[in-house]
Amino acid sequence: LKRSRLAASTPPIEEASGACWKMRVSSVTLALVLGVFGPFSADAAAANPIRKVVTLLQKMQTQVTDEGKREQKLYDEFMCYCHSSGDTLAQGIEAAKEKIETGTAAIKESVELKAQLEGDLKAHKASRDEGKETMAKAKALREKEAEAHASFKAESETNIAAIKKAVAALEKGAGQSFLQTPSAGLLRSYAMEKADLPDASREDLLSFLSDAGGSGYAPQSGEITGILKQLGDEMAAALEDAVKEEQAAQENYEELMAAKTKE
């Protein structure tokens, strides 16, 4: 009876020892009680308060066992979660580190590419401005050359036509009639200012073109005709060369403009 009271007055075991410890304590307590007092009948249990304590302890043992199993299950699930979540967290951290490193490298590459593109754009703008300036200068020069060529071509064609008229008139014996035409005046101006002739030939030609009265040109008609033909041939050759040069200059200009436009 003394042991039963002592066992009944013992305080509950702390849950901090775990479910297994609770099960052991309850089992030991129940074994002691049963070992001391032995089996009881139903009637004795109803009248014996100690038996009530034993029955209560048996129920407590069942409850403690069930609670221990539940706690063990929760503990196992928690430990499994800790292990799995810990691995997942570690993997997530490593993946995040890799993303950060990749992102940092990408940002660095983007910054370098941006700087390069800005430099290329600046150089392209400078090249474009230079190209525009070059095109403007080339256009102005081409217009000036074309204008000079047009003037030279028109003057050459006029003088060649006048020489042909003079030669035809002289060959027909109509030199005096030619001297009365505007073409004679044009030839006279050309012979005085621009013609590339020896001094003697220039004097003979000017003498013929100035003899509007016909005092002495007839004996010199053959010589004047030769001078005019030579002068006409030279002018025609010079005009042909000028036309070729103009064509070449125009082609070069077009090629330059096309190249600069592509740039």
PEMOJO-V161455 format. One record per helix or strand of 3 or more residues. SS is the DSSP state (helix for helix, strand for strand). FROM is the first residue (numbers start at 1). TO is the last residue. If there is no record, write none. Layout:
# PEMOJO-V161455
ss: {SS,SS}
from: {FROM,FROM}
to: {TO,TO}
This chain:
# PEMOJO-V161455
ss: {helix,helix,helix,helix,helix,helix,helix,helix,helix}
from: {2,15,19,42,49,175,182,199,218}
to: {8,17,37,47,172,179,193,210,262}
